[in-house]
């Protein structure tokens, strides 16, 4: 289930399946993709993607992953749509962000993590390949050796190490995550939509 809220120029999409570690089904990914598309069609200045409860997402629902979701094109379509949005995009991580869920995190402009968060992408151990665009996006943030540590070495890093690597841009207490998002997004929320889009074009073309 994906919960969405829109107001004051900000659209928030929340992965809301806390009883299953916010594991993503194909239906949830379709809902996320539709939510991101809507954000691109209205006067959204800021898109925030987050998770309900104490996690962002543990990645793909295991049963659906084994049935083919792990290699479904929906992951790449979603991350490409996020990356192309003409607004500021923020991933707010209240806790663990793992596996395929990292695709949308890497596609965002800014990543803000709770101190309790950790990040890992266990494709080597699980026998899957990452989404096609993820290695390049990850390498752009942390460099090739650290990208290989995460994807090939199975590294699991906490929020402070992720901050030191450049994988996240700010760390806050979980209770202060919303305030951290507000602080980063304040200027964009107050600006005209056209100005936000014009600035974003420096990166999206």
C-alpha positions in Angstrom: 0.0 0.0 0.0 1.2 3.5 -0.9 -0.1 6.5 0.9 0.2 9.9 -0.8 -0.3 13.4 0.4 -0.2 16.7 -1.4 -0.1 20.2 0.0 2.0 23.4 0.1 3.8 22.3 -3.1 5.1 19.1 -1.7 4.0 15.5 -2.6 4.8 12.7 -0.1 4.6 9.1 -1.1 4.8 6.7 1.8 5.5 3.0 1.4 3.0 1.7 4.0 3.4 -2.0 4.7 5.2 -1.9 8.1 4.0 -5.4 9.1 6.2 -6.8 6.3 9.1 -4.4 6.6 7.6 -2.3 3.8 8.6 -5.0 1.3 7.5 -4.0 -2.2 5.0 -5.9 -4.3 4.5 -5.2 -8.0 1.2 -3.5 -7.2 2.9 -1.2 -4.8 5.6 -0.4 -7.3 2.9 0.4 -9.9 1.2 2.7 -7.3 4.5 4.4 -6.7 5.1 4.9 -10.4 1.6 6.4 -10.8 2.2 8.7 -7.8 5.5 9.9 -9.2 3.8 10.5 -12.6 1.1 12.6 -11.0 3.8 14.6 -9.2 5.3 15.5 -12.6 1.9 16.6 -14.0 0.8 19.1 -11.3 2.4 22.0 -9.4 4.6 19.9 -7.2 7.8 21.6 -6.3 9.1 18.8 -4.0 8.6 15.1 -4.0 9.4 13.1 -0.8 9.5 9.3 -0.8 9.6 7.7 2.6 8.5 4.6 4.5 5.9 4.1 7.3 7.1 3.0 10.7 10.7 2.3 11.5 12.0 1.3 8.0 12.1 2.7 4.5 11.8 -0.6 2.7 13.5 -4.0 2.9 13.3 -4.3 -0.9 11.2 -6.6 -3.0 8.6 -8.9 -1.4 10.5 -12.2 -1.3 7.8 -14.4 -2.7 7.2 -12.0 -5.6 10.9 -11.6 -6.1 11.3 -15.3 -6.6 8.4 -15.3 -8.9 10.0 -12.8 -11.3 9.6 -9.3 -9.6 13.4 -9.1 -9.0 14.0 -8.7 -12.8 10.8 -6.8 -13.7 11.2 -3.6 -15.7 9.0 -1.7 -13.2 12.0 -1.0 -11.0 13.9 0.7 -13.7 10.9 2.6 -15.0 10.2 4.0 -11.5 13.7 5.1 -10.9 14.0 6.7 -14.3 10.7 8.6 -13.7 12.0 9.9 -10.4 15.3 11.0 -11.9 13.5 12.9 -14.7 11.1 14.9 -12.5 11.3 18.7 -12.8 11.2 19.2 -9.1 13.3 18.6 -6.0 13.2 14.9 -5.0 14.0 13.7 -1.5 14.3 10.2 -0.1 13.6 10.3 3.6 14.8 7.1 5.3 13.4 6.4 8.8 15.3 3.1 8.9 16.6 0.3 6.7 16.7 0.8 3.0 17.7 -2.4 1.2 17.8 -4.2 -2.1 15.7 -3.0 -5.0 14.3 -0.2 -2.8 17.6 1.6 -3.2 16.9 2.3 -6.9 14.4 5.0 -6.0 16.6 6.3 -3.2 19.6 6.6 -5.6 17.4 8.4 -8.2 16.4 11.1 -5.8 18.3 14.4 -5.6 18.8 14.3 -1.9 18.8 11.5 0.7 18.1 12.2 4.4 18.5 9.3 6.8 17.5 8.7 10.4 20.5 7.9 12.7 18.9 4.5 13.1 19.0 3.7 9.4 21.2 1.3 7.6 21.7 0.5 3.9 22.6 -2.6 2.0 22.0 -4.1 -1.4 22.6 -7.9 -1.2 22.4 -8.8 -4.8 25.5 -11.0 -4.7 24.2 -13.1 -1.9 20.7 -13.4 -3.4 21.8 -14.1 -6.9 20.1 -11.2 -8.6 21.5 -8.3 -10.6 20.9 -4.7 -9.5 18.7 -2.4 -11.6 20.6 -1.4 -14.7 21.0 2.3 -13.7 21.8 1.6 -10.0 25.6 0.8 -10.3 26.3 4.1 -12.2 24.2 6.2 -9.8 25.8 4.5 -6.8 29.3 5.0 -8.2 28.6 8.7 -8.9 27.8 9.1 -5.2 30.4 7.0 -3.5 33.0 6.0 -6.0 33.7 2.7 -7.7 35.4 0.9 -4.9 32.6 1.6 -2.3 30.0 0.8 -4.9 31.6 -2.6 -5.3 31.7 -3.0 -1.6 28.0 -2.6 -1.4 27.0 -4.6 -4.5 29.7 -7.2 -4.6 31.0 -7.3 -1.1 27.6 -7.2 0.7 28.6 -4.3 2.9 25.9 -3.1 5.3 26.5 0.4 6.4 24.9 2.6 9.0 23.7 6.2 8.5 26.9 7.8 9.8 29.1 5.7 7.4 26.6 6.4 4.6 27.0 10.1 5.3 30.8 9.8 5.3 30.7 8.0 2.0 28.3 10.5 0.4 25.5 8.0 0.0 23.2 10.2 2.2 23.4 13.9 2.5 22.1 14.6 6.0 21.5 12.5 9.1 18.9 13.4 11.7 17.2 11.7 14.7 14.2 9.6 13.5 12.0 11.9 15.5 13.4 14.9 13.6 13.3 13.4 10.1 10.3 15.5 9.0 11.9 18.7 10.3 15.1 17.8 8.3 13.1 17.3 5.2 11.2 20.6 5.8 14.5 22.5 6.2 16.0 21.1 2.9 12.8 21.7 0.9 11.8 25.1 2.3 13.2 27.2 -0.5 11.9 25.0 -3.3 8.4 24.9 -1.7 8.3 28.7 -1.6 9.6 29.2 -5.2 7.5 29.3 -8.4 7.1 25.9 -10.1 8.8 27.2 -13.2 11.9 28.4 -11.3 12.2 25.0 -9.6 12.0 23.3 -13.0 14.5 25.7 -14.5 17.1 24.9 -11.8 16.5 21.2 -12.0 17.2 21.3 -15.8 20.9 21.9 -15.0 21.0 18.3 -14.0 18.3 16.7 -16.1 18.9 18.7 -19.3 
